[in-house]
Amino acid sequence: MLLKQWPLSLRVLGVHFAALPASLAAMHIAGYFGLTTGLLQFVLVEGAVAAGLSRWIQLPHWWQAINLLFLPALWLAIQAHIEPAWYLAGFILLLLTSLGALTSRVPLYLSSERAVREVARHIPEGKPVRVVDLGCGLGGLLAGLVEVRPEAELHGIDAAPLPWLFSRLRLGRRAQIRFGNLWSEDLSGYDVVYAYLSPEPMPELWAKVRREMRPGSLFISNTFSVPDTRPDEVVELHDLSHARLLLWQIR
Ligand SMILES: C[S@@+](CC[C@H](N)C(=O)[O-])C[C@H]1O[C@@H](n2cnc3c(N)ncnc32)[C@H](O)[C@@H]1O
């Protein structure tokens, strides 16, 4: 695939670096033929060129759409005369809620109640168990488990400041919530490891699971599979996001 070895962020930016001069040149030629060449026309042409280039270098579909709309949306925002402080506030909020998206390409979205019920059903009974939610977000999974499996020792870790603080306040002493990177977490002490991340970190996470988790423990991934390894069980959740739990018994 074209430029596939480049990081995605560079490919996305590269598209605009190419589209901007190309669109300026197109405007120049259009002006020569007496066509209107205002800022609006420029951003529309740039959007079209950027979308075409994105398609050509086979960026994912959503990036083609984002690149199509990026400059026109910027133009609209300028027309709306929004106070610059709002942009800064939005950026800071995004950073505080989604820091993990920068390092692991994992944004914040939440497990459904059905996921909580199914995870609870798979936690072994009749013995002390330690459970960790890697990237615990707003702590919804752990808060649900507290209700139905109060005997379990629950842990959560998150790299984004606001979700971490929220789940910490939400769970208090009922779970141990740490601020940090899931890659630094030693998985060998857990009986059940739960992750609801994204496709991106799954190969590396699976390697970590195989390295660190003990035989007899259980790895559960919400929705995202791991390369070349079938789960021992798949549970369809029939929730709004058509999620499913993939479960691996570690041997
Ligand atoms: C899809 S959310 C899942 C939230 C929660 N586990 C749930 O099921 O409701 C993923 C979470 O992982 C966190 N995250 C992403 N990368 C991380 C990392 N490297 N270390 C710790 N947390 C991370 C994000 O901040 C986000 O809150």
The ligand as an SDF file (V2000), in Angstrom:
LIG
                    3D

 27 29  0  0  0  0  0  0  0  0999 V2000
  -12.7710    2.2420   25.3030 C   0  0  0  0  0  0  0  0  0  0  0  0
  -12.3820    2.9350   26.8720 S   0  0  0  0  0  0  0  0  0  0  0  0
  -12.9510    1.6410   27.9190 C   0  0  0  0  0  0  0  0  0  0  0  0
  -13.3840    2.1290   29.2680 C   0  0  0  0  0  0  0  0  0  0  0  0
  -13.7970    1.0620   30.2530 C   0  0  0  0  0  0  0  0  0  0  0  0
  -12.8490   -0.0270   30.3110 N   0  0  0  0  0  0  0  0  0  0  0  0
  -15.1510    0.5150   29.9250 C   0  0  0  0  0  0  0  0  0  0  0  0
  -15.1690   -0.6120   29.4240 O   0  0  0  0  0  0  0  0  0  0  0  0
  -16.1590    1.1840   30.1290 O   0  0  0  0  0  0  0  0  0  0  0  0
  -10.6180    2.7630   26.8670 C   0  0  0  0  0  0  0  0  0  0  0  0
   -9.9150    3.4950   27.9840 C   0  0  0  0  0  0  0  0  0  0  0  0
   -8.5460    3.1090   27.9210 O   0  0  0  0  0  0  0  0  0  0  0  0
   -7.7530    4.2160   28.3040 C   0  0  0  0  0  0  0  0  0  0  0  0
   -6.4150    4.0270   27.7730 N   0  0  0  0  0  0  0  0  0  0  0  0
   -6.0110    4.0970   26.4920 C   0  0  0  0  0  0  0  0  0  0  0  0
   -4.7040    3.8510   26.3930 N   0  0  0  0  0  0  0  0  0  0  0  0
   -4.2640    3.5940   27.6480 C   0  0  0  0  0  0  0  0  0  0  0  0
   -3.0000    3.2570   28.2040 C   0  0  0  0  0  0  0  0  0  0  0  0
   -1.9180    3.1200   27.4350 N   0  0  0  0  0  0  0  0  0  0  0  0
   -2.9220    3.0480   29.5210 N   0  0  0  0  0  0  0  0  0  0  0  0
   -4.0050    3.1740   30.3190 C   0  0  0  0  0  0  0  0  0  0  0  0
   -5.2250    3.4990   29.8560 N   0  0  0  0  0  0  0  0  0  0  0  0
   -5.3540    3.7000   28.5350 C   0  0  0  0  0  0  0  0  0  0  0  0
   -8.4730    5.4080   27.7090 C   0  0  0  0  0  0  0  0  0  0  0  0
   -8.1200    6.6030   28.4010 O   0  0  0  0  0  0  0  0  0  0  0  0
   -9.9360    5.0150   27.9100 C   0  0  0  0  0  0  0  0  0  0  0  0
  -10.4290    5.5260   29.1000 O   0  0  0  0  0  0  0  0  0  0  0  0
  1  2  1  0
  2  3  1  0
  2 10  1  0
  3  4  1  0
  4  5  1  0
  5  6  1  0
  5  7  1  0
  7  8  2  0
  7  9  1  0
 10 11  1  0
 11 12  1  0
 11 26  1  0
 12 13  1  0
 13 14  1  0
 13 24  1  0
 14 15  1  0
 14 23  1  0
 15 16  2  0
 16 17  1  0
 17 18  1  0
 17 23  2  0
 18 19  1  0
 18 20  2  0
 20 21  1  0
 21 22  2  0
 22 23  1  0
 24 25  1  0
 24 26  1  0
 26 27  1  0
M  CHG  2   2   1   9  -1
M  END
$$$$
